[in-house]
Amino acid sequence: MMQDNQARDIGAPVPRREDAALVRGQGLYTDDVALDAPLHVAFLRSPVPFGTIDAVDTDEAAGAEGVAGVFTGADVADLGDLAVNPALPITYRPDFPVLATGHVRAVGQPVAAVLADSAARAQDAAELIFADIADAPTPAPRLVAEKHWRSGDAEAAFAGAEIVVECTLRHPRLAPSPMEPRAIAVAHDAETGGVTVWLSTQTPHRARSELAQILGVDAALIRVIAPHVGGAFGMKASLYPEEVFAVWAAFRLKRNVKWTATRSEEFLAATHGRGVTSHGALALTRDGRFTGLRARVEAPLGHWLPNSGLITAWNAGRILPSAYRVGAVDVTTRAMMHATAAMGIYRGAGRPEANSLMERLIDKAAAATGIDPLEIRARNLLGPADLPHTTATGEVLDSGDYARALDLLRDKGGYVQALAERDARRARGELVGVGTGFYIEPSGSGWETARVSVDENGDVLVASGSSSQGHGRETAFAQIAADTLNIPMDRITVHCGDTGTCPEGIGALASRSTAIGGSAVLRACEVLRARLDAGANAPQNVEVRYTNKGPAWGYGAYLVLLSIDRVTGAPRIERAACVDDTGRIINPTLVAGQILGGFAQGLGEALLEQVVYDDDGQLLTGSFMDYAMPRAADMPPLDLHKFETPSPMNVLGAKGVGEAGTIGAPVAILNAAIDALRPLGVEDLDMPLTAQTLWRAIRTAEQGIAP
């Protein structure tokens, strides 16, 4: 019988158990892994966005000091392709070149690789390679996948509409920029012929299976370990060509191999995010009832397709029309291939894009009807009695009280006070705006695994198929196990991220890990508790594969008070409030951390960040000298409010929160900036809302110049 643990751990603000080692500098990241005499990899990368490879001369590099091998595309041309999630019907499938063969398709694409006994020697030798590439005109974007959703008679809805508002949104292309760049360390075992791969990844089990498939080897020969991961944000969800090469080289040369990307390589060749352009139109009555929605979404892809490369385009379409009642819907989403770095999922992955379009249209509807922005949203939101609800795009919204989020924003988030402050300051000539935005956030669906064992001393080990990259996963899973088994948390150890010691799992994607991975831990602990209560003697071992009923949908509402300097255009977020319903909360401290971090990244998109290529396909933002990241001083004070509506889609009742801030913050900031400039006649702005962007909008409006 397990001990009775009176204090409940689920719901308690338990300090993160991971932090003690990390703040002392005792973390183990992939680049910290010590290998015996490893070979270091350096890549020669394409200097042009598109062209034919006429020749690659590697002789001088091969003879350089410390070099063990130089390889080109011909050496790896027979490797397999990377699997891709077919979230949308695919009409054209780009190939997955580990090293360019025959032609290059983006600046930064690896053309050749050098392995040497030090990173410096490898890089020096890579510069000795001569690649004769005939520059060619960049091809036009090519359709890769598309999908249409239609419900009701949109044509009739717009023909009979009393008011129609329209909006075009262009999301900046973003570099996810985790603190730890991509990194891999491969240890070759001469005895077994296999490899152990330390990889900075969100998906260790998928990385293992994909490596085995691409390289054509038995998966039993590959073990993948994700040690401490210094941020990922979707960027580390997929295998990269460079990582495949490192493992291939370890098998080929029967040597240990290491590669860690430089920051410049991250800007050039890691996946980018966002970049979506969408156009929408909303039909409504004069009293603010929505009758029709049209949306056309175009999401850019790069020269190769990551595992989840189609997810952004899919989410940007399927999440419309959010949680609003709309009589008729006509939505199209398309994913287009470009000669650039690959586009992948980035924290939110299409959710901010869908949400921003809908919320901009609603703000325009509020302005056109003269109805308060919160009131027009409340009139059209689904009510608790409407849930579960199947949307026009076939999604099932599971549970919640959407209007309550707006009520909390009004009553506790300072909405009325913000409007009064705005009006008073406007009367004094200041440019001040209030922006709001409602959002919904689907978490992932599918399965995860957990194995829970107890030894003869009563100590418990939880091994999860989920992975972690700084979420506090180990703390949350220990809380679930402690509550379910009625034992103190200090008797529980949590392991994840190792294909050799943990059961198979999907990984940390789409805010799925607590809702699905945590539910797997709960189920395994329930089975173990039943055995122990029945008098079974320790040790015991229980493994569970848990599948949820479908996505759990978190939601919330955000408020921003923003001022703009009339002379310089500099924006300043003075105050922000966040209301979130994340279902059953395991640890409120972790939830607050996720919202804060997400808001910071949402602020970055709204105000600062943008990857820029010039007309010749050259990257102009190749370092943090040119790519602006938010700093601590850029963050406003956040007023956080939450409530819990358990989801029926998983046994834990949890909903996702990892992407909430990146979904809710950008459009609330954008709406606030447009509201600040509305007295000047400004109705639309493009992110990022830099001082230059806003200054130009002010000057254009004041001088009466057509934009």
C-alpha positions as semicolon CSV with decimal commas, in nm:
position;residue;x (nm);y (nm);z (nm)
1;M;0,000;0,000;0,000
2;M;0,136;0,341;-0,091
3;Q;0,158;0,610;0,176
4;D;-0,123;0,861;0,208
5;N;-0,005;1,198;0,081
6;Q;-0,235;1,463;0,226
7;A;-0,104;1,759;0,026
8;R;-0,228;1,762;-0,332
9;D;0,050;1,816;-0,584
10;I;-0,162;1,870;-0,896
11;G;-0,251;2,237;-0,908
12;A;0,027;2,343;-0,671
13;P;0,294;2,600;-0,774
14;V;0,576;2,351;-0,721
15;P;0,921;2,495;-0,806
16;R;1,078;2,348;-1,118
17;R;1,310;2,065;-1,020
18;E;1,510;2,114;-1,341
19;D;1,632;2,463;-1,258
20;A;1,889;2,396;-0,986
21;A;2,134;2,232;-1,225
22;L;2,065;2,473;-1,510
23;V;2,119;2,795;-1,315
24;R;2,447;2,654;-1,180
25;G;2,573;2,586;-1,529
26;Q;2,555;2,212;-1,469
27;G;2,327;2,132;-1,761
28;L;2,439;1,890;-2,030
29;Y;2,365;2,016;-2,379
30;T;2,455;1,838;-2,700
31;D;2,771;2,040;-2,761
32;D;2,882;1,949;-2,406
33;V;2,882;1,576;-2,485
34;A;3,241;1,455;-2,468
35;L;3,330;1,206;-2,742
36;D;3,660;1,023;-2,790
37;A;3,856;1,191;-3,071
38;P;3,553;1,301;-3,272
39;L;3,559;1,426;-3,625
40;H;3,403;1,769;-3,663
41;V;3,186;1,860;-3,960
42;A;3,188;2,182;-4,159
43;F;2,976;2,252;-4,465
44;L;3,038;2,445;-4,782
45;R;2,712;2,624;-4,854
46;S;2,564;2,764;-5,171
47;P;2,627;3,136;-5,223
48;V;2,340;3,165;-5,472
49;P;1,966;3,094;-5,443
50;F;1,941;2,883;-5,756
51;G;2,186;2,736;-6,002
52;T;2,347;2,433;-6,166
53;I;2,648;2,267;-6,008
54;D;2,899;2,223;-6,290
55;A;3,183;2,093;-6,073
56;V;3,300;2,065;-5,713
57;D;3,677;2,047;-5,663
58;T;3,762;1,895;-5,325
59;D;4,129;1,797;-5,382
60;E;4,289;2,082;-5,190
61;A;4,049;2,039;-4,897
62;A;4,108;1,664;-4,886
63;G;4,481;1,722;-4,849
64;A;4,452;1,977;-4,572
65;E;4,591;1,903;-4,227
66;G;4,364;1,700;-4,000
67;V;4,105;1,622;-4,269
68;A;3,961;1,269;-4,261
69;G;3,712;1,301;-4,545
70;V;3,545;1,535;-4,792
71;F;3,207;1,446;-4,942
72;T;2,973;1,587;-5,205
73;G;2,619;1,520;-5,317
74;A;2,719;1,217;-5,524
75;D;2,829;1,039;-5,206
76;V;2,485;1,064;-5,044
77;A;2,261;1,070;-5,350
78;D;2,113;0,728;-5,275
79;L;1,980;0,817;-4,930
80;G;1,607;0,810;-4,866
81;D;1,361;1,097;-4,826
82;L;1,234;1,249;-4,505
83;A;0,875;1,157;-4,413
84;V;0,627;1,446;-4,422
85;N;0,299;1,480;-4,236
86;P;0,036;1,497;-4,515
87;A;-0,182;1,748;-4,329
88;L;-0,285;1,888;-4,667
89;P;-0,328;1,706;-4,999
90;I;0,016;1,717;-5,164
91;T;0,037;1,800;-5,534
92;Y;0,419;1,825;-5,556
93;R;0,673;1,672;-5,319
94;P;1,016;1,842;-5,302
95;D;1,305;1,602;-5,253
96;F;1,531;1,597;-4,947
97;P;1,894;1,649;-5,057
98;V;2,142;1,589;-4,776
99;L;2,406;1,756;-4,992
100;A;2,309;1,936;-5,313
101;T;2,326;1,718;-5,623
102;G;2,315;1,867;-5,970
103;H;2,174;2,202;-5,864
104;V;2,126;2,431;-5,566
105;R;1,792;2,574;-5,463
106;A;1,865;2,821;-5,182
107;V;2,139;3,034;-5,036
108;G;2,295;2,834;-4,755
109;Q;2,211;2,488;-4,889
110;P;2,494;2,243;-4,805
111;V;2,694;2,156;-5,117
112;A;2,990;1,968;-4,966
113;A;3,103;1,854;-4,622
114;V;3,442;1,820;-4,454
115;L;3,530;1,606;-4,153
116;A;3,844;1,697;-3,961
117;D;3,997;1,651;-3,619
118;S;3,889;1,998;-3,503
119;A;3,607;2,234;-3,588
120;A;3,854;2,504;-3,694
121;R;4,040;2,272;-3,932
122;A;3,714;2,148;-4,079
123;Q;3,601;2,504;-4,144
124;D;3,936;2,604;-4,293
125;A;3,927;2,303;-4,525
126;A;3,568;2,376;-4,632
127;E;3,686;2,714;-4,755
128;L;3,936;2,538;-4,982
129;I;3,658;2,364;-5,177
130;F;3,580;2,523;-5,511
131;A;3,221;2,485;-5,626
132;D;3,154;2,592;-5,985
133;I;2,786;2,688;-5,974
134;A;2,619;2,848;-6,274
135;D;2,378;3,102;-6,131
136;A;2,031;3,078;-6,283
137;P;1,710;3,279;-6,251
138;T;1,512;3,189;-5,941
139;P;1,203;2,989;-6,039
140;A;0,855;3,111;-5,963
141;P;0,690;2,975;-5,646
142;R;0,543;2,627;-5,699
143;L;0,226;2,488;-5,546
144;V;0,300;2,203;-5,306
145;A;-0,034;2,151;-5,131
146;E;-0,374;2,312;-5,091
147;K;-0,713;2,256;-4,934
148;H;-1,059;2,414;-4,945
149;W;-1,329;2,423;-4,677
150;R;-1,682;2,539;-4,754
151;S;-1,995;2,547;-4,542
152;G;-2,322;2,718;-4,623
153;D;-2,373;2,961;-4,910
154;A;-2,099;3,219;-4,878
155;E;-2,188;3,384;-5,207
156;A;-2,542;3,451;-5,088
157;A;-2,420;3,568;-4,749
158;F;-2,199;3,834;-4,906
159;A;-2,457;3,931;-5,165
160;G;-2,710;4,000;-4,892
161;A;-2,472;4,149;-4,637
162;E;-2,550;4,487;-4,485
163;I;-2,179;4,544;-4,412
164;V;-1,865;4,380;-4,553
165;V;-1,517;4,440;-4,414
166;E;-1,194;4,314;-4,566
167;C;-0,837;4,272;-4,450
168;T;-0,502;4,155;-4,585
169;L;-0,240;4,043;-4,336
170;R;0,127;3,981;-4,410
171;H;0,307;3,804;-4,130
172;P;0,682;3,863;-4,122
173;R;0,908;3,567;-4,184
174;L;1,069;3,482;-3,850
175;A;1,384;3,307;-3,729
176;P;1,290;3,102;-3,419
177;S;1,637;3,162;-3,266
178;P;1,654;2,931;-2,963
179;M;1,950;3,004;-2,736
180;E;2,102;2,667;-2,826
181;P;2,158;2,623;-3,200
182;R;2,116;2,290;-3,375
183;A;2,373;2,039;-3,257
184;I;2,448;1,668;-3,289
185;A;2,706;1,433;-3,139
186;V;2,737;1,078;-3,274
187;A;2,926;0,802;-3,093
188;H;3,011;0,502;-3,310
189;D;3,028;0,162;-3,137
190;A;3,290;-0,054;-3,307
191;E;3,163;-0,366;-3,134
192;T;2,796;-0,344;-3,239
193;G;2,836;-0,128;-3,547
194;G;2,564;0,099;-3,409
195;V;2,558;0,462;-3,301
196;T;2,438;0,666;-3,006
197;V;2,316;1,006;-3,120
198;W;2,287;1,303;-2,886
199;L;2,061;1,549;-3,063
200;S;1,908;1,884;-2,973
201;T;1,558;1,779;-3,075
202;Q;1,191;1,785;-2,979
203;T;1,128;1,441;-3,127
204;P;1,395;1,182;-3,034
205;H;1,190;0,874;-3,124
206;R;1,085;1,017;-3,458
207;A;1,444;1,122;-3,525
208;R;1,554;0,763;-3,467
209;S;1,299;0,610;-3,700
210;E;1,361;0,873;-3,968
211;L;1,737;0,825;-3,951
212;A;1,694;0,450;-3,988
213;Q;1,463;0,495;-4,287
214;I;1,675;0,757;-4,465
215;L;2,004;0,572;-4,408
216;G;1,858;0,229;-4,475
217;V;1,978;0,074;-4,149
218;D;1,807;-0,121;-3,874
219;A;1,658;0,115;-3,616
220;A;1,804;-0,111;-3,348
221;L;2,148;0,022;-3,446
222;I;2,051;0,380;-3,353
223;R;1,988;0,525;-3,009
224;V;1,884;0,890;-2,989
225;I;1,916;1,094;-2,671
226;A;1,785;1,446;-2,629
227;P;1,985;1,588;-2,335
228;H;1,908;1,937;-2,205
229;V;1,767;2,135;-2,496
230;G;1,817;2,509;-2,493
231;G;1,493;2,600;-2,662
232;A;1,331;2,464;-2,977
233;F;0,996;2,639;-3,052
234;G;0,917;2,399;-3,337
235;M;1,248;2,463;-3,513
236;K;1,390;2,135;-3,379
237;A;1,088;1,921;-3,459
238;S;1,234;1,785;-3,783
239;L;1,555;1,617;-3,890
240;Y;1,784;1,838;-4,096
241;P;2,015;1,744;-4,385
242;E;2,319;1,834;-4,174
243;E;2,211;1,598;-3,896
244;V;2,149;1,311;-4,137
245;F;2,495;1,368;-4,283
246;A;2,661;1,354;-3,941
247;V;2,507;1,015;-3,865
248;W;2,579;0,887;-4,216
249;A;2,943;0,991;-4,177
250;A;2,972;0,812;-3,842
251;F;2,852;0,489;-4,004
252;R;3,066;0,545;-4,315
253;L;3,393;0,629;-4,141
254;K;3,325;0,428;-3,823
255;R;3,425;0,733;-3,620
256;N;3,266;0,965;-3,367
257;V;3,125;1,280;-3,528
258;K;3,014;1,621;-3,397
259;W;2,850;1,925;-3,551
260;T;2,718;2,240;-3,388
261;A;2,569;2,512;-3,606
262;T;2,698;2,865;-3,590
263;R;2,444;3,141;-3,545
264;S;2,498;3,247;-3,906
265;E;2,418;2,892;-4,019
266;E;2,097;2,907;-3,815
267;F;1,980;3,217;-3,996
268;L;2,079;3,067;-4,332
269;A;1,963;2,708;-4,303
270;A;1,750;2,639;-3,996
271;T;1,377;2,647;-4,056
272;H;1,203;2,982;-4,051
273;G;0,844;3,040;-3,942
274;R;0,534;3,251;-4,016
275;G;0,561;3,446;-4,345
276;V;0,195;3,377;-4,423
277;T;-0,010;3,620;-4,632
278;S;-0,385;3,596;-4,587
279;H;-0,683;3,790;-4,716
280;G;-1,023;3,775;-4,553
281;A;-1,367;3,927;-4,584
282;L;-1,639;3,923;-4,318
283;A;-2,008;3,978;-4,396
284;L;-2,231;4,100;-4,115
285;T;-2,553;4,276;-4,022
286;R;-2,570;4,631;-3,893
287;D;-2,624;4,499;-3,541
288;G;-2,297;4,306;-3,564
289;R;-2,405;3,949;-3,642
290;F;-2,157;3,761;-3,860
291;T;-2,314;3,599;-4,165
292;G;-2,025;3,499;-4,389
293;L;-1,647;3,457;-4,398
294;R;-1,412;3,427;-4,693
295;A;-1,041;3,365;-4,647
296;R;-0,749;3,294;-4,878
297;V;-0,427;3,185;-4,710
298;E;-0,087;3,145;-4,876
299;A;0,194;2,995;-4,669
300;P;0,551;2,991;-4,801
301;L;0,767;2,680;-4,801
302;G;1,139;2,663;-4,863
303;H;1,347;2,441;-5,090
304;W;1,284;2,124;-4,883
305;L;0,992;2,010;-4,671
306;P;1,039;1,934;-4,298
307;N;0,829;1,669;-4,120
308;S;0,569;1,926;-4,018
309;G;0,621;2,165;-4,306
310;L;0,253;2,172;-4,406
311;I;0,115;2,228;-4,057
312;T;0,132;2,608;-4,072
313;A;-0,076;2,628;-4,389
314;W;-0,319;2,369;-4,249
315;N;-0,371;2,544;-3,916
316;A;-0,396;2,888;-4,076
317;G;-0,702;2,762;-4,265
318;R;-0,870;2,501;-4,047
319;I;-0,883;2,715;-3,730
320;L;-1,106;2,970;-3,903
321;P;-1,361;3,099;-3,814
322;S;-1,227;3,052;-3,460
323;A;-1,500;3,010;-3,195
324;Y;-1,748;3,246;-3,361
325;R;-2,086;3,170;-3,514
326;V;-2,062;3,245;-3,885
327;G;-2,342;3,149;-4,118
328;A;-2,133;3,057;-4,422
329;V;-1,762;2,994;-4,464
330;D;-1,535;2,966;-4,769
331;V;-1,167;2,910;-4,684
332;T;-0,874;2,812;-4,905
333;T;-0,517;2,752;-4,793
334;R;-0,216;2,694;-5,017
335;A;0,147;2,607;-4,946
336;M;0,399;2,734;-5,201
337;M;0,762;2,629;-5,254
338;H;1,024;2,907;-5,273
339;A;1,403;2,909;-5,323
340;T;1,476;2,993;-4,961
341;A;1,558;2,823;-4,634
342;A;1,296;2,568;-4,533
343;M;0,982;2,689;-4,359
344;G;0,872;2,487;-4,059
345;I;0,654;2,504;-3,755
346;Y;0,727;2,790;-3,516
347;R;0,553;2,821;-3,180
348;G;0,188;2,848;-3,279
349;A;0,237;2,722;-3,637
350;G;-0,061;2,872;-3,820
351;R;-0,264;2,946;-3,509
352;P;-0,144;3,308;-3,483
353;E;-0,204;3,349;-3,855
354;A;-0,566;3,229;-3,841
355;N;-0,636;3,416;-3,520
356;S;-0,488;3,743;-3,641
357;L;-0,695;3,743;-3,958
358;M;-1,021;3,676;-3,774
359;E;-0,953;3,928;-3,500
360;R;-0,850;4,201;-3,743
361;L;-1,172;4,148;-3,938
362;I;-1,371;4,171;-3,616
363;D;-1,201;4,495;-3,514
364;K;-1,287;4,634;-3,856
365;A;-1,644;4,518;-3,807
366;A;-1,654;4,694;-3,469
367;A;-1,534;5,017;-3,628
368;A;-1,783;4,987;-3,915
369;T;-2,082;4,926;-3,686
370;G;-1,977;5,146;-3,395
371;I;-2,012;4,851;-3,157
372;D;-1,761;4,809;-2,875
373;P;-1,490;4,556;-2,979
374;L;-1,553;4,327;-2,682
375;E;-1,929;4,347;-2,725
376;I;-1,926;4,250;-3,094
377;R;-1,709;3,951;-3,009
378;A;-1,941;3,845;-2,729
379;R;-2,247;3,864;-2,958
380;N;-2,095;3,613;-3,197
381;L;-1,903;3,372;-2,974
382;L;-2,038;3,023;-2,918
383;G;-2,185;2,969;-2,572
384;P;-2,115;2,685;-2,328
385;A;-2,440;2,515;-2,432
386;D;-2,318;2,508;-2,794
387;L;-2,019;2,290;-2,704
388;P;-1,898;2,053;-2,827
389;H;-1,930;2,223;-3,163
390;T;-1,815;2,113;-3,507
391;T;-1,681;2,410;-3,700
392;A;-1,721;2,481;-4,069
393;T;-1,378;2,328;-4,127
394;G;-1,467;2,008;-3,943
395;E;-1,290;2,077;-3,614
396;V;-1,458;1,988;-3,283
397;L;-1,435;2,259;-3,017
398;D;-1,457;2,059;-2,697
399;S;-1,541;2,274;-2,395
400;G;-1,527;2,616;-2,241
401;D;-1,701;2,944;-2,164
402;Y;-1,563;3,180;-2,425
403;A;-1,759;3,485;-2,318
404;R;-1,623;3,447;-1,966
405;A;-1,275;3,524;-2,099
406;L;-1,406;3,854;-2,234
407;D;-1,589;3,926;-1,910
408;L;-1,270;3,874;-1,710
409;L;-1,079;4,099;-1,948
410;R;-1,339;4,370;-1,893
411;D;-1,387;4,324;-1,518
412;K;-1,035;4,232;-1,399
413;G;-0,810;4,306;-1,696
414;G;-0,868;4,680;-1,687
415;Y;-1,048;4,719;-2,020
416;V;-1,282;5,000;-1,912
417;Q;-0,999;5,186;-1,741
418;A;-0,777;5,146;-2,048
419;L;-1,043;5,299;-2,272
420;A;-1,089;5,593;-2,033
421;E;-0,712;5,651;-2,020
422;R;-0,688;5,632;-2,398
423;D;-0,960;5,888;-2,451
424;A;-0,816;6,130;-2,196
425;R;-0,470;6,113;-2,345
426;R;-0,603;6,144;-2,699
427;A;-0,769;6,467;-2,596
428;R;-0,421;6,591;-2,506
429;G;-0,288;6,502;-2,852
430;E;-0,121;6,170;-2,769
431;L;-0,133;5,867;-2,996
432;V;-0,268;5,593;-2,771
433;G;-0,462;5,280;-2,857
434;V;-0,634;4,987;-2,691
435;G;-0,628;4,651;-2,866
436;T;-0,799;4,326;-2,779
437;G;-0,803;3,980;-2,928
438;F;-0,973;3,651;-2,856
439;Y;-0,793;3,329;-2,948
440;I;-0,835;2,954;-2,957
441;E;-0,549;2,705;-2,940
442;P;-0,584;2,341;-3,043
443;S;-0,339;2,107;-2,876
444;G;-0,218;1,793;-3,047
445;S;-0,403;1,469;-3,099
446;G;-0,293;1,107;-3,105
447;W;-0,095;0,903;-2,856
448;E;0,189;0,911;-2,608
449;T;0,337;0,650;-2,377
450;A;0,452;0,624;-2,018
451;R;0,624;0,353;-1,817
452;V;0,602;0,373;-1,438
453;S;0,793;0,139;-1,209
454;V;0,841;0,109;-0,834
455;D;1,138;-0,061;-0,675
456;E;1,172;-0,253;-0,350
457;N;1,237;0,072;-0,160
458;G;0,916;0,231;-0,285
459;D;1,094;0,475;-0,515
460;V;0,919;0,543;-0,844
461;L;1,064;0,595;-1,191
462;V;0,848;0,758;-1,459
463;A;0,978;0,712;-1,814
464;S;0,786;0,915;-2,069
465;G;0,774;0,896;-2,446
466;S;0,731;1,274;-2,447
467;S;1,038;1,494;-2,454
468;S;1,133;1,823;-2,294
469;Q;1,315;2,136;-2,400
470;G;1,276;2,355;-2,097
471;H;0,902;2,324;-2,029
472;G;0,934;2,184;-1,678
473;R;0,803;1,852;-1,802
474;E;0,990;1,656;-1,536
475;T;0,825;1,863;-1,261
476;A;0,471;1,837;-1,399
477;F;0,490;1,460;-1,455
478;A;0,627;1,411;-1,104
479;Q;0,329;1,607;-0,969
480;I;0,087;1,383;-1,158
481;A;0,259;1,069;-1,034
482;A;0,282;1,193;-0,674
483;D;-0,089;1,274;-0,661
484;T;-0,200;0,951;-0,823
485;L;0,029;0,725;-0,618
486;N;-0,006;0,927;-0,297
487;I;0,368;0,951;-0,235
488;P;0,599;1,250;-0,191
489;M;0,745;1,400;-0,507
490;D;1,099;1,346;-0,385
491;R;1,043;0,971;-0,420
492;I;0,978;1,014;-0,793
493;T;1,230;1,040;-1,077
494;V;1,121;1,136;-1,429
495;H;1,312;1,041;-1,744
496;C;1,232;1,143;-2,102
497;G;1,405;1,201;-2,432
498;D;1,603;0,876;-2,462
499;T;1,500;0,608;-2,710
500;G;1,715;0,358;-2,521
501;T;1,547;0,393;-2,183
502;C;1,204;0,546;-2,252
503;P;0,903;0,400;-2,432
504;E;0,829;0,518;-2,783
505;G;0,651;0,852;-2,815
506;I;0,572;1,138;-3,050
507;G;0,755;1,419;-2,871
508;A;0,702;1,780;-2,768
509;L;0,483;1,928;-3,040
510;A;0,160;2,127;-3,068
511;S;0,109;2,176;-2,692
512;R;0,049;1,801;-2,665
513;S;0,283;1,689;-2,392
514;T;0,083;1,764;-2,078
515;A;-0,256;1,685;-2,227
516;I;-0,151;1,355;-2,388
517;G;0,183;1,268;-2,230
518;G;0,056;1,366;-1,886
519;S;-0,257;1,159;-1,938
520;A;-0,037;0,859;-2,021
521;V;0,150;0,911;-1,694
522;L;-0,181;0,936;-1,507
523;R;-0,315;0,613;-1,659
524;A;0,005;0,421;-1,588
525;C;0,008;0,541;-1,228
526;E;-0,356;0,446;-1,183
527;V;-0,281;0,090;-1,296
528;L;0,023;0,074;-1,070
529;R;-0,172;0,211;-0,774
530;A;-0,444;-0,051;-0,824
531;R;-0,186;-0,328;-0,821
532;L;-0,020;-0,201;-0,508
533;D;-0,351;-0,146;-0,330
534;A;-0,439;-0,507;-0,413
535;G;-0,133;-0,621;-0,219
536;A;0,111;-0,691;-0,505
537;N;0,468;-0,680;-0,388
538;A;0,719;-0,435;-0,533
539;P;0,890;-0,407;-0,772
540;Q;0,619;-0,340;-1,027
541;N;0,637;-0,208;-1,384
542;V;0,347;-0,066;-1,587
543;E;0,363;0,066;-1,943
544;V;0,069;0,245;-2,105
545;R;0,008;0,380;-2,452
546;Y;-0,261;0,646;-2,422
547;T;-0,460;0,797;-2,712
548;N;-0,675;1,104;-2,657
549;K;-1,022;1,153;-2,804
550;G;-0,909;1,449;-3,009
551;P;-0,753;1,794;-2,966
552;A;-0,828;1,989;-2,650
553;W;-0,891;2,356;-2,732
554;G;-0,752;2,619;-2,500
555;Y;-0,863;2,978;-2,546
556;G;-0,843;3,325;-2,398
557;A;-0,851;3,698;-2,452
558;Y;-0,569;3,954;-2,446
559;L;-0,563;4,332;-2,394
560;V;-0,288;4,579;-2,482
561;L;-0,255;4,951;-2,412
562;L;0,001;5,096;-2,654
563;S;0,133;5,446;-2,717
564;I;0,325;5,575;-3,020
565;D;0,567;5,866;-3,016
566;R;0,431;6,110;-3,271
567;V;0,777;6,243;-3,358
568;T;0,981;5,920;-3,381
569;G;0,712;5,655;-3,435
570;A;0,852;5,446;-3,149
571;P;0,583;5,217;-3,000
572;R;0,557;5,136;-2,631
573;I;0,336;4,869;-2,479
574;E;0,242;5,025;-2,149
575;R;0,016;4,756;-2,014
576;A;-0,112;4,413;-2,111
577;A;-0,360;4,170;-1,961
578;C;-0,398;3,802;-2,044
579;V;-0,694;3,577;-1,968
580;D;-0,645;3,206;-2,042
581;D;-0,848;2,890;-1,993
582;T;-0,595;2,607;-2,017
583;G;-0,813;2,331;-1,878
584;R;-0,695;2,150;-1,568
585;I;-0,376;2,315;-1,447
586;I;-0,099;2,090;-1,316
587;N;0,134;2,370;-1,207
588;P;0,029;2,738;-1,223
589;T;0,392;2,851;-1,213
590;L;0,467;2,657;-1,530
591;V;0,152;2,793;-1,695
592;A;0,252;3,151;-1,612
593;G;0,599;3,088;-1,752
594;Q;0,459;2,956;-2,078
595;I;0,230;3,259;-2,115
596;L;0,512;3,503;-2,041
597;G;0,748;3,335;-2,285
598;G;0,484;3,310;-2,553
599;F;0,389;3,674;-2,510
600;A;0,755;3,774;-2,552
601;Q;0,773;3,586;-2,881
602;G;0,439;3,730;-2,992
603;L;0,573;4,076;-2,909
604;G;0,882;3,997;-3,115
605;E;0,670;3,919;-3,421
606;A;0,446;4,221;-3,373
607;L;0,713;4,484;-3,312
608;L;1,063;4,372;-3,404
609;E;1,146;4,053;-3,591
610;Q;1,168;3,993;-3,966
611;V;1,384;3,774;-4,189
612;V;1,454;3,959;-4,513
613;Y;1,583;3,833;-4,848
614;D;1,673;4,082;-5,120
615;D;1,549;4,064;-5,478
616;D;1,845;3,841;-5,567
617;G;1,758;3,584;-5,300
618;Q;2,041;3,685;-5,067
619;L;1,974;3,687;-4,694
620;L;2,001;4,038;-4,550
621;T;1,931;3,942;-4,188
622;G;2,212;3,696;-4,122
623;S;2,294;3,794;-3,765
624;F;2,151;3,962;-3,457
625;M;2,305;4,284;-3,585
626;D;2,030;4,287;-3,847
627;Y;1,757;4,073;-3,691
628;A;1,598;4,241;-3,389
629;M;1,508;4,023;-3,091
630;P;1,297;4,137;-2,793
631;R;1,486;4,223;-2,477
632;A;1,370;4,213;-2,119
633;A;1,315;4,590;-2,130
634;D;1,069;4,547;-2,417
635;M;0,832;4,337;-2,207
636;P;0,544;4,525;-2,044
637;P;0,403;4,431;-1,705
638;L;0,156;4,146;-1,765
639;D;-0,164;4,111;-1,567
640;L;-0,239;3,736;-1,579
641;H;-0,580;3,583;-1,514
642;K;-0,688;3,225;-1,559
643;F;-0,974;2,986;-1,505
644;E;-1,013;2,615;-1,567
645;T;-1,264;2,429;-1,783
646;P;-1,144;2,068;-1,794
647;S;-1,132;1,916;-2,140
648;P;-1,328;1,594;-2,200
649;M;-1,077;1,495;-2,468
650;N;-0,814;1,354;-2,231
651;V;-0,828;1,193;-1,888
652;L;-0,620;1,467;-1,731
653;G;-0,860;1,739;-1,851
654;A;-0,567;1,955;-1,963
655;K;-0,553;2,193;-2,258
656;G;-0,249;2,340;-2,430
657;V;-0,090;2,664;-2,315
658;G;0,256;2,653;-2,472
659;E;0,152;2,863;-2,770
660;A;-0,111;3,087;-2,610
661;G;0,101;3,401;-2,594
662;T;0,223;3,372;-2,951
663;I;-0,139;3,342;-3,069
664;G;-0,309;3,608;-2,858
665;A;-0,041;3,876;-2,829
666;P;0,040;3,973;-3,191
667;V;-0,309;4,072;-3,296
668;A;-0,385;4,248;-2,967
669;I;-0,069;4,456;-3,023
670;L;-0,157;4,515;-3,390
671;N;-0,512;4,617;-3,303
672;A;-0,380;4,856;-3,038
673;A;-0,139;5,021;-3,283
674;I;-0,410;5,066;-3,545
675;D;-0,645;5,200;-3,278
676;A;-0,377;5,452;-3,178
677;L;-0,350;5,578;-3,535
678;R;-0,720;5,551;-3,623
679;P;-0,781;5,923;-3,544
680;L;-0,534;5,996;-3,826
681;G;-0,728;5,774;-4,067
682;V;-0,497;5,471;-4,052
683;E;-0,691;5,145;-4,093
684;D;-0,421;4,885;-4,169
685;L;-0,060;4,819;-4,076
686;D;0,186;4,540;-4,147
687;M;0,397;4,373;-3,881
688;P;0,658;4,421;-3,755
689;L;0,543;4,754;-3,618
690;T;0,885;4,912;-3,606
691;A;0,934;5,280;-3,532
692;Q;1,008;5,331;-3,901
693;T;0,684;5,159;-4,007
694;L;0,477;5,364;-3,765
695;W;0,659;5,691;-3,842
696;R;0,586;5,646;-4,211
697;A;0,222;5,571;-4,139
698;I;0,195;5,888;-3,928
699;R;0,367;6,107;-4,188
700;T;0,159;5,960;-4,470
701;A;-0,164;6,020;-4,280
702;E;-0,077;6,370;-4,163
703;Q;0,041;6,483;-4,506
704;G;-0,254;6,323;-4,686
705;I;-0,032;6,107;-4,903
706;A;-0,183;5,786;-5,040
707;P;0,002;5,488;-4,891
